């Protein structure tokens, strides 16, 4: 018997093959919204704010920001800068 159950709450399928690793994902709260920051080895940085509905799939409004850097995104971190 397991104490924990894992289930998929939200997913997104990309049209192009991207390469990711364990440091490519960051989950953080921004302005009270839970956001997923996903970086790829191809240089894409995407910010999602998933809306969990019955379909549990991606809708275009979930993507908040997407940009392409000339170099790979290898690691991400977030911190509050306080004086």
N, C-alpha and C positions, 0 to 999 in steps of 0.2 A: 504494500500500500504506500502510495506516495503522498507527501504532504503538499506538494506543489503541482499545479497543473499549468502547462504552457499552451497558449492558443494564439492564433494569429488574429490581431485586432484590425490591422490595416496593412495594405500592401500596394506596391507600385511596380509596374512592368515598364522597363525602358526599351525604346525602339532600337538603341544601339548597344553593342556589348561594351561595358565599362569594367575596369578592374578595380577592386576594392581590397582593403585589408582591415585588420582589427582596429586601427586608429583612424578609420575613415568616417566614423559615425560619432556624432555628438548630440546628446539630448539635453536641451536647456530651456528654461522658461524665459521668454522675452516679452515684456509688457503684459504679463499675466497669461500669455498663451504658450502652450507647450510646443516647441519647435524641434524638428529634426534637421541637423546640419549634416549633409552627406558630401564628402569629397572623393574624387576619383583619381586614379593614376593618369588619366587622360587630361586632367586639369579642370574638370567641371566641379563647381561648387553649387549645390542646390540646397535651398532652405524650404522645408515643408512644414505646414501646420495642419496635420491630419484631422479630418472630421470623421469621427467614427459613427457610421450609420449602419443600417441593416445590410447593405451591400458589401461593406468592408473593403471596398476597392477605391482606387485613386480617382478623384475628380479634378478637373483643371484648377479649381479654386484652391486646392491644397498646396500648390506650388507658389510660394511667396517670392522667391528670388532664384535666378539662375545666371551664372556667369562662367566664362571660360578663361582660365589663366594660361599663360604660355608654358608653365611648368606644372608638374604633378602636385596634387595636394596630398602630402604624405602624413600629416598629423594635424589635429585641430584641438584647441583648448579655449576655454572662455573663463574670464575672471572679471571681477568688479574692481575698477581702479578707484581707490579712495586716497585722499590726501591725508 
